[in-house]
């Protein structure tokens, strides 16, 4: 693959990751954006896209981002995007479930 194609694919993956993060968590700190743009490995970016889509909360994603190349599996309740959202969810009109 030519360098410009490789660079273009990396840019696309980075932007996809940031888009998923914005959809899931809203505001993204500048340090996280910088760290994402420092990644030059497709497999890491792909894993982080999956982590962003499935992390139960922001802290779980940040831990995965900091793991770098050391992480290779996404499993457990930390990667259940509905896990924390279902706890204490209201049944009707905002009243907490008892």
Backbone as a printed PyTorch tensor [residue, N CA C, xyz], in Angstrom:
tensor([[[  0.8450,  -1.1650,   0.0000],
         [  0.0000,   0.0000,   0.0000],
         [  0.8940,   1.2320,   0.0000]],

        [[  0.4900,   2.2480,  -0.7350],
         [  1.2660,   3.4750,  -0.8030],
         [  1.1150,   4.2570,   0.4960]],

        [[  2.1190,   5.0640,   0.7860],
         [  2.1310,   5.8100,   2.0410],
         [  0.9020,   6.7040,   2.1950]],

        [[  0.5220,   7.4020,   1.1150],
         [ -0.6340,   8.2960,   1.2460],
         [ -1.9150,   7.5190,   1.5180]],

        [[ -2.0110,   6.2850,   1.0000],
         [ -3.1810,   5.4570,   1.2970],
         [ -3.1610,   5.0160,   2.7590]],

        [[ -1.9840,   4.6260,   3.2240],
         [ -1.8270,   4.2160,   4.6220],
         [ -2.1620,   5.3730,   5.5500]],

        [[ -1.6090,   6.5410,   5.2570],
         [ -1.8750,   7.7160,   6.0830],
         [ -3.3610,   8.0570,   6.0800]],

        [[ -3.9890,   7.9400,   4.9290],
         [ -5.4130,   8.2400,   4.8200],
         [ -6.2470,   7.2720,   5.6600]],

        [[ -5.8930,   6.0010,   5.6410],
         [ -6.6270,   5.0090,   6.4280],
         [ -6.4410,   5.2410,   7.9220]],

        [[ -5.2380,   5.6130,   8.3320],
         [ -4.9950,   5.9150,   9.7500],
         [ -5.8300,   7.1210,  10.1840]],

        [[ -5.8660,   8.1460,   9.3410],
         [ -6.6570,   9.3430,   9.6650],
         [ -8.1280,   8.9580,   9.7960]],

        [[ -8.6180,   8.1360,   8.8640],
         [-10.0200,   7.6970,   8.9290],
         [-10.3050,   6.9320,  10.2140]],

        [[ -9.4150,   6.0150,  10.5990],
         [ -9.6170,   5.2460,  11.8310],
         [ -9.5790,   6.1420,  13.0560]],

        [[ -8.6750,   7.0930,  13.0730],
         [ -8.6070,   8.0310,  14.2090],
         [ -9.9030,   8.8290,  14.3150]],

        [[-10.3770,   9.3320,  13.1770],
         [-11.6100,  10.1170,  13.1800],
         [-12.8140,   9.2590,  13.5670]],

        [[-12.8310,   8.0010,  13.1270],
         [-13.9050,   7.0930,  13.5300],
         [-13.9000,   6.8870,  15.0370]],

        [[-12.7090,   6.6900,  15.6040],
         [-12.5940,   6.5020,  17.0500],
         [-13.1030,   7.7350,  17.7950]],

        [[-12.6840,   8.9060,  17.3650],
         [-13.1260,  10.1310,  18.0340],
         [-14.6370,  10.3360,  17.8810]],

        [[-15.1890,   9.9580,  16.7310],
         [-16.6320,  10.0850,  16.5270],
         [-17.4000,   9.1690,  17.4810]],

        [[-16.9250,   7.9400,  17.6360],
         [-17.5950,   7.0190,  18.5670],
         [-17.4990,   7.5550,  19.9910]],

        [[-16.3410,   8.0720,  20.3690],
         [-16.1800,   8.6360,  21.7130],
         [-17.1270,   9.8070,  21.9420]],

        [[-17.2620,  10.6770,  20.9390],
         [-18.1790,  11.8200,  21.0830],
         [-19.6220,  11.3470,  21.2270]],

        [[-19.9960,  10.3390,  20.4330],
         [-21.3680,   9.8230,  20.5250],
         [-21.6340,   9.1990,  21.8830]],

        [[-20.6770,   8.4570,  22.4000],
         [-20.8740,   7.7480,  23.6700],
         [-20.7310,   8.6430,  24.8830]],

        [[-19.6950,   9.5290,  24.8660],
         [-19.3350,  10.2290,  26.0960],
         [-19.4070,  11.7520,  26.0230]],

        [[-19.6690,  12.3040,  24.8490],
         [-19.7460,  13.7580,  24.7250],
         [-18.3700,  14.3850,  24.5630]],

        [[-18.0320,  15.3020,  25.4410],
         [-16.7710,  16.0330,  25.3740],
         [-15.5740,  15.0960,  25.4960]],

        [[-14.5550,  15.3430,  24.6670],
         [-13.3220,  14.5580,  24.7230],
         [-12.1820,  15.5100,  25.0960]],

        [[-11.4750,  15.2320,  26.1820],
         [-10.3620,  16.0960,  26.5740],
         [ -9.2680,  16.1350,  25.5000]],

        [[ -8.6010,  17.2740,  25.3900],
         [ -7.5460,  17.4550,  24.4010],
         [ -6.4330,  16.4240,  24.5100]],

        [[ -6.1030,  16.0070,  25.7380],
         [ -5.0330,  15.0190,  25.9180],
         [ -5.3970,  13.6910,  25.2530]],

        [[ -6.6620,  13.3260,  25.3150],
         [ -7.1020,  12.0700,  24.7000],
         [ -7.0290,  12.1960,  23.1780]],

        [[ -7.4500,  13.3280,  22.6450],
         [ -7.3820,  13.5410,  21.1960],
         [ -5.9280,  13.4690,  20.7250]],

        [[ -5.0250,  14.1030,  21.4610],
         [ -3.6050,  14.0460,  21.1080],
         [ -3.0830,  12.6180,  21.1230]],

        [[ -3.4510,  11.8740,  22.1630],
         [ -2.9900,  10.4830,  22.2780],
         [ -3.5070,   9.6450,  21.1120]],

        [[ -4.7640,   9.8620,  20.7200],
         [ -5.3340,   9.1310,  19.5820],
         [ -4.5490,   9.4430,  18.3170]],

        [[ -4.1920,  10.7000,  18.1260],
         [ -3.4580,  11.0750,  16.9110],
         [ -2.0030,  10.6220,  16.9190]],

        [[ -1.5020,  10.1800,  18.0460],
         [ -0.1420,   9.6210,  18.1100],
         [ -0.1060,   8.1420,  17.7280]],

        [[ -1.2610,   7.5020,  17.6620],
         [ -1.3190,   6.0660,  17.3590],
         [ -1.1440,   5.8470,  15.8590]],

        [[ -0.1950,   4.9890,  15.5070],
         [  0.1000,   4.6940,  14.1060],
         [ -0.0580,   3.2150,  13.7910]],

        [[ -0.8420,   2.5170,  14.5740],
         [ -1.0250,   1.0800,  14.3920],
         [ -2.5140,   0.7960,  14.1970]],

        [[ -2.8440,   0.2020,  13.0370],
         [ -4.2460,  -0.0950,  12.7310],
         [ -4.9020,  -0.9720,  13.7760]],

        [[ -4.2020,  -2.0020,  14.2160],
         [ -4.8280,  -2.9400,  15.1510],
         [ -5.1710,  -2.2640,  16.4710]],

        [[ -4.3310,  -1.3630,  16.9270],
         [ -4.6240,  -0.6310,  18.1630],
         [ -5.8410,   0.2650,  17.9600]],

        [[ -5.8860,   0.9660,  16.8290],
         [ -7.0360,   1.8340,  16.5650],
         [ -8.3300,   1.0380,  16.4600]],

        [[ -8.2860,  -0.1100,  15.7970],
         [ -9.4740,  -0.9450,  15.6730],
         [ -9.9430,  -1.4460,  17.0390]],

        [[ -8.9960,  -1.8650,  17.8780],
         [ -9.3410,  -2.3310,  19.2230],
         [ -9.9600,  -1.2020,  20.0410]],

        [[ -9.4070,   0.0130,  19.8910],
         [ -9.9270,   1.1470,  20.6450],
         [-11.3120,   1.5630,  20.1580]],

        [[-11.5880,   1.3990,  18.8670],
         [-12.9310,   1.6850,  18.3600],
         [-13.9270,   0.7300,  19.0180]],

        [[-13.5640,  -0.5420,  19.0850],
         [-14.4330,  -1.5230,  19.7620],
         [-14.5750,  -1.2010,  21.2410]],

        [[-13.4710,  -0.8030,  21.8720],
         [-13.5200,  -0.4490,  23.2940],
         [-14.4090,   0.7650,  23.5090]],

        [[-14.2890,   1.7630,  22.6500],
         [-15.1070,   2.9710,  22.7770],
         [-16.5910,   2.6490,  22.6340]],

        [[-16.9100,   1.7430,  21.7360],
         [-18.3110,   1.3810,  21.5030],
         [-18.8810,   0.5330,  22.6280]],

        [[-18.0330,  -0.1920,  23.3380],
         [-18.5230,  -1.1620,  24.3160],
         [-18.1540,  -0.8880,  25.7630]],

        [[-17.2930,   0.0700,  26.0280],
         [-16.8830,   0.3540,  27.4080],
         [-18.0920,   0.7920,  28.2290]],

        [[-18.1600,   0.2990,  29.4400],
         [-19.2870,   0.6370,  30.3180],
         [-19.2720,   2.1070,  30.7230]],

        [[-18.0850,   2.7180,  30.7620],
         [-17.9790,   4.1260,  31.1270],
         [-16.6660,   4.7060,  30.6100]],

        [[-16.4970,   6.0050,  30.7660],
         [-15.3200,   6.7190,  30.2570],
         [-14.0310,   6.1750,  30.8670]],

        [[-14.0270,   5.9040,  32.1640],
         [-12.8200,   5.4350,  32.8410],
         [-12.3250,   4.1070,  32.2680]],

        [[-13.2440,   3.2320,  31.9140],
         [-12.8560,   1.9550,  31.3130],
         [-12.1730,   2.2060,  29.9740]],

        [[-12.7160,   3.1310,  29.1740],
         [-12.0810,   3.4310,  27.8890],
         [-10.6850,   4.0130,  28.0990]],

        [[-10.5460,   4.9390,  29.0340],
         [ -9.2350,   5.5700,  29.2720],
         [ -8.2080,   4.5210,  29.7000]],

        [[ -8.6150,   3.5720,  30.5370],
         [ -7.6930,   2.4950,  30.9240],
         [ -7.2490,   1.7020,  29.6970]],

        [[ -8.1730,   1.4450,  28.7960],
         [ -7.8580,   0.7040,  27.5780],
         [ -6.9270,   1.5220,  26.6880]],

        [[ -7.1560,   2.8140,  26.6000],
         [ -6.2940,   3.6980,  25.8170],
         [ -4.8790,   3.7060,  26.3800]],

        [[ -4.7500,   3.7290,  27.6830],
         [ -3.4350,   3.7500,  28.3170],
         [ -2.7340,   2.4050,  28.2470]],

        [[ -3.4730,   1.3370,  28.0280],
         [ -2.8680,   0.0040,  27.9550],
         [ -1.9880,  -0.1480,  26.7190]],

        [[ -2.2750,   0.6200,  25.6830],
         [ -1.4590,   0.5620,  24.4710],
         [ -1.4550,  -0.8110,  23.8490]],

        [[ -0.2670,  -1.2860,  23.5210],
         [ -0.1250,  -2.5740,  22.8540],
         [ -0.2770,  -3.7500,  23.8020]],

        [[ -0.2840,  -3.4990,  25.0970],
         [ -0.3440,  -4.5780,  26.0830],
         [ -1.7140,  -5.2360,  26.1770]],

        [[ -2.7320,  -4.5460,  25.7130],
         [ -4.0840,  -5.0920,  25.8200],
         [ -4.4490,  -5.7980,  24.5260]],

        [[ -5.1230,  -6.9300,  24.6630],
         [ -5.5100,  -7.6470,  23.4490],
         [ -6.9060,  -8.2440,  23.5230]],

        [[ -7.5700,  -8.1620,  24.6650],
         [ -8.9150,  -8.7130,  24.7900],
         [ -9.8370,  -7.7190,  25.4620]],

        [[-11.0610,  -7.6960,  24.9880],
         [-12.0810,  -6.8650,  25.5980],
         [-13.1640,  -7.7960,  26.1230]],

        [[-13.1490,  -8.0330,  27.4370],
         [-14.1680,  -8.9120,  27.9810],
         [-14.5170,  -8.5230,  29.3970]],

        [[-15.6360,  -9.0280,  29.8390],
         [-16.1070,  -8.7410,  31.1880],
         [-17.1380,  -7.6240,  31.1860]],

        [[-17.6470,  -7.3380,  32.3510],
         [-18.6810,  -6.3160,  32.4970],
         [-18.1760,  -4.9120,  32.1840]],

        [[-16.8400,  -4.7200,  32.2000],
         [-16.3020,  -3.4090,  31.8540],
         [-16.6230,  -3.0460,  30.4100]],

        [[-16.8890,  -4.0620,  29.5860],
         [-17.1780,  -3.8280,  28.1790],
         [-18.6180,  -4.2000,  27.8360]],

        [[-19.5060,  -3.9080,  28.7620],
         [-20.9330,  -4.0560,  28.5430],
         [-21.5040,  -2.6410,  28.5750]],

        [[-21.7670,  -2.0600,  27.3940],
         [-22.2120,  -0.6650,  27.3700],
         [-23.5390,  -0.4240,  28.0850]],

        [[-24.2920,  -1.4690,  28.3430],
         [-25.5650,  -1.3170,  29.0470],
         [-25.4580,  -1.6360,  30.5240]],

        [[-24.3270,  -2.1560,  30.9570],
         [-24.1640,  -2.6180,  32.3300],
         [-24.5120,  -1.5850,  33.3700]],

        [[-23.8220,  -0.4670,  33.3850],
         [-24.0790,   0.5610,  34.3950],
         [-25.3710,   1.3030,  34.1300]],

        [[-25.7560,   1.4260,  32.8750],
         [-26.9570,   2.1640,  32.5310],
         [-28.2210,   1.5010,  33.0280]],

        [[-28.1860,   0.1970,  33.1950],
         [-29.3780,  -0.5120,  33.6390],
         [-29.5490,  -0.4870,  35.1520]],

        [[-28.4690,  -0.2720,  35.8820],
         [-28.5630,  -0.2290,  37.3390],
         [-29.2750,   1.0460,  37.7750]],

        [[-30.2810,   0.9150,  38.5620],
         [-31.0020,   2.0740,  39.0730],
         [-31.8480,   2.7730,  38.0210]],

        [[-32.0590,   2.1430,  36.8860],
         [-32.8540,   2.7540,  35.8260],
         [-34.3020,   2.8510,  36.2730]],

        [[-34.9330,   3.9240,  35.8990],
         [-36.3180,   4.1280,  36.3220],
         [-37.2780,   3.2600,  35.5230]],

        [[-38.3480,   2.9020,  36.1530],
         [-39.3660,   2.0940,  35.4750],
         [-40.3620,   2.9790,  34.7620]],

        [[-40.7210,   4.0970,  35.3840],
         [-41.6560,   4.9930,  34.7290],
         [-41.5350,   6.3980,  35.3050]],

        [[-41.5940,   7.3800,  34.4290],
         [-41.5970,   8.8020,  34.7800],
         [-40.4680,   9.2270,  35.7230]],

        [[-39.3110,   8.6470,  35.5790],
         [-38.1580,   9.1010,  36.3440],
         [-38.0740,   8.6210,  37.7700]],

        [[-39.0390,   7.8470,  38.2450],
         [-38.9730,   7.3260,  39.6010],
         [-38.0040,   6.1640,  39.6290]],

        [[-37.1170,   6.1620,  40.6090],
         [-36.1400,   5.0620,  40.7050],
         [-36.8170,   3.7500,  41.0360]],

        [[-36.2770,   2.7040,  40.4070],
         [-36.7960,   1.3620,  40.6930],
         [-36.3580,   0.9460,  42.0950]],

        [[-37.2190,   0.2760,  42.7990],
         [-36.8820,  -0.1620,  44.1550],
         [-36.6670,  -1.6410,  44.2030]]])
